[in-house]
Amino acid sequence: MNNLFLATTLDGSLAQIVEKLNVLMDSFWKYIVLALAAVIVVWGAYIGIKIAIAHKNEEKINARDTDNIYSLVFTCRIRFMMLRLNMVC
């Protein structure tokens, strides 16, 4: 008998807690959705900025590589011209 009363009381208390949580969720649902949307927007902006910076850094690296190629070609041309001048003289 005592166990039955305790189970009934526990079920009643649990039902009240669930009901109050449902009322709380219903009243704050808009704010929860707005907060999650704001987090998604901020996270998307953060990822977009990181990708843009990575592309910019990659362009800088590629530009440096092309500068190195131009320097190499220019240096080779100068050396070839110097070799030709030494052969002529």
N, C-alpha and C positions, 0 to 999 in steps of 0.2 A: 504494500500500500504506500509506504514511504517513498519507494523507488518510483512508483507511478506518479506520485505528486511531484517529485523532483524532476522527472522527465517532462511532465506537462509544464511546469514552471520554466524549465530551461528552454523548451520549445517556444513558449510564449515570449520569453525574453529575447530569444534569437529572432523570432518573427518581428518583434518591435525594433530591434537593431537593424534588421534588413530593411524594414519599412522606412526608418529614419534615414538610412544611407541612400535609399532610392529617392526620397524627397530631396536630400542634399545634392545628389547628383543631378536631379532634374533642375534644381534651381541654379546650379553653377555650370551646367553643361555648356552654355554659350561661352563662358569664360575659359573653360578648359579647352574647348575647340580653338578659340582665338589664341590661347597661349601655345598650343601645339603648332598652329599655323605660323605663328611668329617664330618659333624655334626652327621650323622647316625653312622659312624665308631667310633667316639669318644664317643658317647652316649652308643653304644654297649659295648665298652671297659669298660666304667664306671660301667655299670650294671653288667658286668661279674666280675669285681673286687669286687663289693659290694656282689655279690652272693658267690664268693670264700671266702671272709672274713667272711660272715655269716656261711658258712659251717665249716670253721676253728674254729670259736668261738663255734659253736655247738659241734664240736669234743672235744674241750677243756672242755666244760661243761659236755659232756658225760664221758670224762676221769676223771674229778673231781668226778662225780657221782659214777663211778666204784671204784675210790680210796676210797670214803666214804663207799661203800659196802664192799670192802676188809677190811677196818679198822673195820667196824662193825662185820664182821665174825671173824676176828682175835681177837677182844676184847671179843666176846662171847666165843670163844674157851678158851681164857686165864681165863675168869671167871669160866667157867665150870671146867677147870683143878684145879683152886683154890678151888672150892666147893668140888671136889673129894678129894683133899688133906686134906681139913678140916674134911671131913667125915672119912677119914682113920685115921687121928691122933686122 
